Amino acid sequence: MTSEIAKLKEWVDGCDNIVFFGGAGVSTESGIPDFRSVDGLYNQQYKYPPETILSHTFFLSETAEFYRFYRAKMLALDAQPNAAHLKLAEWEREGKCRAVVTQNIDGLHQKAGSKEVLELHGSVLRNYCMRCRKPYPVEKIASGTGIPKCSCGGTIKPDVVLYEEGLDSYTINKSVEYISKADMLIIGGTSLAVYPAAGLIDYYRGNKLVLVNKSPTPADRRADLVIHAPIGEVFSQL
Ligand SMILES: [Zn+2]
């Protein structure tokens, strides 16, 4: 164990008000690719970059093509929680972790057992009819082809925040509340490049800001502890 990880373990052991804020790196260790980092790959199969396909405008205008990409690249229903997901769920049961704020949409924190999960970008597991709001499970999307339709004839949309769409204000406000009251904020698996989510760090007022990421981030200088390593590898030692 490195001295940085030992220090993190010491802080965690003595803290009962931890909030975790996680990004794509938390999911990549469960085998879910970060589409932003493998852009080139998709250009061979799709006429548009992922940022275009996963936009509100594209969803409305080219719904079938959206779903072709979405089913192939965004649904990873067999993925399993890794050491980071499992440890955070354990900390919640022990009364140490108050909330997980995540940019991921795969539901793996809940699969690991976490209850208080704030999903800034929504979840692929929830879907609803755009006309009558009837909810549908992800299997309805995954098992079909073409554009998924409600029994009322309306188009079903994933409860996922697409490009051009705003974040849910309730989720943002709850996240701000947890972060501003946290004794310890652990940020993991994110380069803190995506706003407004990345701005949440500004609400933390404590003196135990921990950054765990494979590569350096713009916030490293502000952190009280920085660990450059894969998040699952770090959490499996805590
Ligand atoms: Zn409907």
Residues whose N, C-alpha, C, O or C-beta is under 5 A from the ligand:
A	BS01	ZN	C129 R131 C132 R133 K134 C150 S151 C152 G154
